[in-house]
Amino acid sequence: MQAIGSQPNFTGIYRIKNTPQNVKELSEKVLPMYEYIRKEPFTFYIGDNPFVQGLDIIKEIVANANQASKAWLEMNAKNHGQILPNSNTDFIHIITSKKDVQEFVEYALKRLKALENTPLNRIKNFFRERFGQNENPNLPEHLQIMDKAINLYEAEKAEFNKYLQGKNIVSVSSPQDLLYKMMTEK
């Protein structure tokens, strides 16, 4: 919370349980109503951080490439001593207000730019590969891909946790509770 005069200005993230009913109410009623009435943008991500969905997509791609399921991939990884991070998609996180959404988008763009295939990043990756970092020859090829994805995910998760420091995360019990809080935020 930041104080502007005597009115608090909410700068945080709302968190609500990720259920089919909540997703339906959020997408059909709550978020469109917020945007229409408040004339403010919003964005959201599922999971503890926005990179959860990317890791899930990579799991799906690697599993499909091996004509298998994500459950098989996780079991196979475990059999080789590799534990895949828990995707934890139990919650939806909603960011509201032009200022907060812009800050979030700028953060995401900054992280994407840091991962770009720039000359400096190519040099860093060249040396990492030459000196064996992020390589585990004891793993099958599909798990080597997952190993690199996990390393990237963990690094980005740590960066995102730094971004969240000082931000207020407000848990809400229902879409109605969320709408009430969003409509009364200053």
C-alpha positions in Angstrom: 0.0 0.0 0.0 1.2 3.5 -0.8 -0.4 6.6 0.7 -1.5 9.4 -1.6 -2.9 12.1 0.6 -5.1 10.2 3.0 -6.3 7.6 0.4 -4.4 4.3 0.2 -3.4 3.3 -3.3 -3.4 -0.5 -3.8 -0.3 -1.8 -5.5 -0.4 -5.5 -5.3 -1.6 -8.8 -6.7 -4.9 -10.6 -6.0 -4.8 -14.4 -5.6 -7.8 -16.7 -6.1 -8.1 -20.5 -6.2 -7.8 -21.9 -9.7 -11.0 -23.8 -10.2 -13.1 -24.2 -13.4 -15.9 -22.3 -11.8 -13.6 -19.4 -10.7 -12.0 -19.3 -14.2 -15.4 -19.1 -15.8 -16.7 -16.3 -13.5 -13.5 -14.4 -13.8 -13.4 -14.5 -17.6 -17.1 -14.0 -18.2 -18.0 -11.5 -15.5 -15.5 -10.2 -13.1 -12.6 -9.1 -15.2 -14.7 -7.6 -18.1 -16.8 -5.7 -15.6 -13.7 -4.4 -13.9 -12.3 -3.2 -17.2 -15.6 -1.7 -18.3 -16.4 0.2 -15.1 -13.0 1.2 -13.8 -11.5 1.8 -17.3 -8.3 0.1 -16.1 -6.4 -2.8 -17.6 -5.7 -6.1 -15.9 -3.5 -9.1 -16.5 -3.1 -12.5 -14.8 -1.0 -15.5 -14.6 -1.6 -19.0 -13.3 0.7 -20.5 -10.8 3.3 -19.1 -8.4 5.0 -17.2 -11.2 4.4 -16.4 -14.9 7.0 -19.0 -16.0 5.0 -21.9 -14.7 3.0 -22.1 -17.9 6.2 -22.0 -20.0 7.6 -24.9 -18.1 4.4 -26.8 -18.5 4.4 -26.3 -22.2 8.0 -27.6 -22.4 7.0 -30.6 -20.4 4.1 -31.3 -22.8 6.4 -30.8 -25.9 9.1 -33.2 -24.5 6.5 -35.8 -23.5 4.7 -35.6 -26.9 8.1 -35.9 -28.7 8.6 -39.2 -26.8 5.0 -40.3 -27.5 4.3 -40.2 -23.8 2.4 -38.2 -21.1 3.7 -35.6 -18.7 3.1 -38.2 -15.9 5.5 -40.5 -17.8 8.0 -37.7 -18.2 7.9 -36.9 -14.5 8.3 -40.6 -13.5 11.1 -41.0 -16.1 12.9 -38.0 -14.7 12.5 -39.2 -11.2 14.0 -42.6 -12.2 17.1 -40.8 -13.4 17.4 -38.7 -10.2 15.9 -35.6 -11.7 12.9 -34.0 -9.9 10.8 -31.7 -12.1 9.6 -28.6 -10.3 6.0 -28.6 -9.1 4.0 -26.5 -11.5 1.6 -25.5 -8.7 -1.2 -24.1 -10.8 -3.5 -24.0 -7.7 -3.9 -20.2 -7.9 -4.6 -17.5 -10.4 -2.8 -14.2 -9.7 -4.5 -11.0 -11.0 -2.7 -7.7 -11.5 -4.9 -4.6 -11.8 -4.5 -0.9 -12.5 -2.6 0.7 -15.4 0.5 1.4 -13.2 0.8 -2.1 -11.9 0.1 -3.8 -15.2 2.6 -1.6 -17.0 5.2 -2.4 -14.3 4.5 -6.1 -14.7 4.8 -5.9 -18.5 8.0 -3.9 -18.3 9.4 -6.6 -15.9 8.4 -9.4 -18.3 9.9 -7.6 -21.3 13.1 -6.9 -19.4 13.4 -10.7 -18.6 12.7 -11.6 -22.2 15.4 -9.2 -23.4 17.8 -10.7 -20.9 17.2 -14.1 -22.5 17.5 -12.8 -26.1 19.9 -14.4 -28.5 22.3 -11.4 -28.4 26.0 -11.6 -29.2 26.8 -11.4 -25.4 24.4 -14.2 -24.5 25.7 -16.4 -27.4 29.2 -16.0 -26.0 28.0 -16.8 -22.4 26.2 -19.9 -23.7 29.2 -21.0 -25.8 31.4 -21.1 -22.7 28.7 -22.7 -20.5 28.4 -25.5 -23.1 32.1 -25.9 -23.5 32.8 -26.2 -19.8 30.0 -28.6 -19.2 27.6 -26.4 -17.2 24.0 -27.3 -17.6 25.0 -30.6 -19.2 24.5 -34.0 -17.6 25.7 -36.7 -19.9 24.2 -39.3 -17.6 20.7 -38.2 -18.6 18.9 -39.3 -21.8 18.5 -36.5 -24.4 14.9 -35.7 -23.5 15.9 -35.2 -19.8 18.9 -33.0 -20.8 16.4 -30.7 -22.5 14.3 -30.8 -19.3 17.4 -30.1 -17.2 18.1 -26.9 -19.2 14.5 -25.9 -18.9 14.5 -26.5 -15.2 17.7 -24.4 -14.8 16.1 -21.6 -16.8 12.8 -21.9 -14.8 14.6 -21.8 -11.5 16.6 -18.8 -12.4 13.6 -16.9 -13.7 11.6 -17.9 -10.6 14.3 -16.4 -8.4 14.2 -13.2 -10.4 10.4 -13.0 -10.2 10.6 -13.5 -6.4 12.9 -10.5 -6.2 10.3 -8.6 -8.3 7.6 -9.6 -5.9 9.4 -8.3 -2.8 7.5 -5.4 -1.3 4.3 -6.3 -3.2 1.1 -7.0 -1.4 -0.5 -10.3 -2.4 -4.1 -10.4 -1.3 -6.0 -13.7 -1.2 -9.6 -13.6 -2.0 -12.1 -16.3 -1.4 -14.4 -16.0 -4.3 -14.9 -14.1 -7.6 -17.4 -11.9 -5.9 -14.9 -11.0 -3.1 -12.3 -10.3 -5.8 -14.7 -8.0 -7.7 -15.6 -6.1 -4.5 -11.9 -5.6 -3.6 -11.1 -4.6 -7.2 -13.9 -2.1 -7.3 -13.1 -0.5 -4.0 -9.3 -0.3 -4.4 -8.0 3.3 -4.4 
